[in-house]
Amino acid sequence: MRLSNRFLSFYLSFTIVFGWLVGWLVVLSVSRMERILHKLSSYYGKVDPWKGRSAFEVLLRTVISQNTSDVNTDRAFARLSEKFNISAKVISKAKISELEACLEVGGLYKQKSKRLKKIAQTIVEDFGGDLEFLGDLPVEEARTLLLNFEGVGEKTADVLLSFYFNKPKIAIDTHIFRVAKRLSYGGKRAKYSEIQSKLEAEIAEEQRLQAHLLLITHGRSLCTARKPKCYNCPIVDECPYKDKNL
Ligand code: SF4
């Protein structure tokens, strides 16, 4: 009887310690970025991406969004959609003055009008009028091809690849640059590729689009350029930023 009590007590202690150890091993095996994304997701919920009707439409809207607020991007895109049935063929034939009239609510509208027309002309002349074939190419090949268009940089290419083609690239915009640096995923002078590869190293391919959307949402709402609202931040415990606003 005494022996079986001892055994029971040993068994219970062993189970508790073993369970505790397994719990800690699970916690330690989750990357820091996974914890951050889990907390951001609990705080903001699921964020839906903007879905265009075609690869060209997503590319066009992303070019419009360069140096332009979301509100003005939406306005410019709405004007363009009202005026044109957007396709590379249609935009390649549009008058620059008509494009400018639609885009003037955003920044650099003259430059962007010329660029969009040129991009559309290249798509018509060199690729038969659309970019849907990019979905069948290996991601880096598709990316290299996009970077050859004038006015298409890494962020624009990665937005198209991830939003429209579901390729596992994290587009790094100005908000993600700031949030990632504050979270120590890149030093002060870190370039696009450095931040992108550090984030991608810790984020599973199927989570990268949602990670992009959550980090942008966080940069817009709490981790703002000026006076970040650290006192409300759901990832304050994970953040080593030394100038926290608490
Ligand atoms: S604690 Fe402040 S600086 Fe750090 S992620 Fe949150 S809002 Fe940004």
Residues whose N, C-alpha, C, O or C-beta is under 5 A from the ligand:
A	BS01	SF4	R182 L222 C223 P228 K229 C230 C233 I235 V236 C239 Y241
